[in-house]
Amino acid sequence: MKEALLYHKLGGAKVRCAVCNHRCVIPAGRRGICAVRENQGGTLYALNYGQTISAGIDPIEKKPLYHFLPGTLVYSFAAVGCNMACAWCQNWQISQSPKPDKPVYGKEITAQEHVAQALKYACPAIAYTYSEPTIFLEYALDTMKLAREKGLKNIWVSNGYMTKETLDTVIPYLDAANVDYKGPDDAVYQKYCGTKAAPITANLKLLHAAGVHLEITTLIVPGINDQSGQLETIARFIAEELGPDVPWHISRFFPAWKMADTPVTPLETMAMAKKIGEKAGLKYIHTGNI
């Protein structure tokens, strides 16, 4: 573990984490919502620092990124934990495994070793993915700095719920990001993810304004965010607030975790979403999981 970045010490040995927009106030001996940041005697520690739960080499299109280093392979890794609890999570075994106060598992791999592996296998970029990179910020950041020194690109695959302080910290080393835009408003985010929508749309604007290559993914879940009005709001936001050149990935849902009884997204819904994106003026619309 390592002392966390971006937190404030409060009275009574409490701390306030400033890594994500939950901004958890954490008493001594307790963890934040992500379950990997623990207050030990008034000092906040990242319990997942240096602990890799998954690593591999993927086509960059799997992130998904279709317009950044297309056709290349990307070295990818993750630590456990997440600041959301999306009912449909495909990687819930690692994202939710430490909650609320369970052991933090992983294999000890240094930032230097991750960079060396990327270079060994001729991957031009490293992706911080599989779980949420915001909650392993310290681990990711140390790796990103070394990767940049070696000429590698850095990619975040994120839910977008980090604070502006976190974005200001990583943007100097961040080349590309794919951010999940799960729903148009709090009706989806609060009920199914435990968060709010406004910080995510604000962060999308910040990433785009900073010149980070940005692509957006929306997993279309039946009964949750599959209505035409919801999809129109998302498509218009991308086209009008970010620009028609920002790619939109619309992905088909398959049953997972707490939504094992929810049906697969109908192909007709996917076709409707694509038409909505085209009507909004988006130039690049990609359908996934079909």
Order of alpha helices (4+ residues) and beta strands (2+ residues): beta-beta-beta-beta-beta-beta-beta-beta-beta-alpha-beta-alpha-beta-alpha-beta-alpha-beta-alpha-alpha-beta-alpha-beta-alpha-beta
